[in-house]
Amino acid sequence: MKVLDRLELDLNHRKYFTEEEFTVFLNENNLDATATYEKNKMQCDLVQTEIDIFDSLCNDTDIMTKLDSEDFGSASECYKYVDDRINKLKIKLDELKAEQNRKYDNNPFTLMFTRE
């Protein structure tokens, strides 16, 4: 599966932006949209991309109005949903980073090669 396909899967195939715009978000987070998705290496960057996309949604009143009319009763409900999603993604990102750090904590060579 390509990185762009994985991003769209995480976004439930909602076309908040064009594929070109999704590609820009991915590139900003060091991901190549056409590369094969590798969960172990790319998951944190993909979650950060999702956070960036939802942050952009919150800042675009036209998109929020469009989402409001499609799925939500009001713009405030839509904003609350997006804000909740951002917060959940930030928690997930923190957990993923903590998990990565734990992997390195058990390695006896970690302390030899850190700059702290």
N, C-alpha and C positions, 0 to 999 in steps of 0.2 A: 504494500500500500504506500502510496506517495504521501509526503508530508502534508500537502494541500488537501488531499482526500481525508487524511486523519483529522485535520483541523475542521473541515466541514462536518465530519462525523460528530466531533465533540460539540459543534454548534447546531446539531440536529438538522443539518442541511438547510438552515435558514440563510437566506441570501441578504444578510445585513449590508454587505458590500459586494463589489464585483470581484472576480477572481484576481484581477490585476491588483486591486486594493488589498485583498487578503495576502497576496504575494509580497507586497510592500511590508505589511505587518510581520510576516514571517522573516523577511530579510533583515528587518530591524532587530530581530531577536536571534540572529545568526543561524537561521534555518533556510534551506533551499527548498522551495516548493516542489521541485521535481525529483528530489532525492527520495530514496526509500526510507520510510519511517523506522527508526530504531528506538524503541521505548527507553532502554537503559541510558542512551546518550542524549535523547532529544526531549524527554518528557517535561523537564523543568522549563525549557525554552518554549515549548508548545503551550504550557499553562500560562506562562508570562504573555505570550501572544494573545491568548484568549482574554486575559485581563486587559490588555491594551485595546482590544477590539471593543469590549464592553465599556471601557472608559470613554472611548470615542463615541459610542452610542449615546452615553449620558450627555455628551457635549454637543450633540447634533439634534436640535429641536425638530427638524423636519423628519428625521428617522424616528424619533420618539413618538411623534404624532402619527406616523404611519403604523408603527407597532401598536400604539394605543388603539387605533381603529380596528386592527386585525385581531388582537388577542386579549386586550385588557379593557376594563370598563372606563378607565380614565388615564390621563397622562401620569398622574401621581402614582397609581398602581403600577404602571409600566416602569416608572423610575425606581420604585421600591423593589420590584422584581430584579431589575438589572443591578441595582446596588447590592441586593442580597447575593446575587450570583457572583459579583466581584469579590465580596467578602469571603464567600465559600472557596473561590478559586485561590485567594491569597492564603487562606488556611491550608489548603491542599499543597500549594507551593512551598510553604514553610515546612510542612511535614515531609515533602519529598527531599528538600534540602537537608533536613535533619537526618533522614534515612541515609542520604549519601555520605554525610559526615560520620555517621556511625560505622559505615563500611570501612572508612579509613582509620578510625580510632583503634581498631583491632589489629592493624598492620604494624609490626614492630619497626618498620622502616619509615613510618610516617614522621616520627619526630626527627629523624636524621635529615629530612629534606624539607622541613618547614622553615620559614623565615621569621618566626615569632621569637 
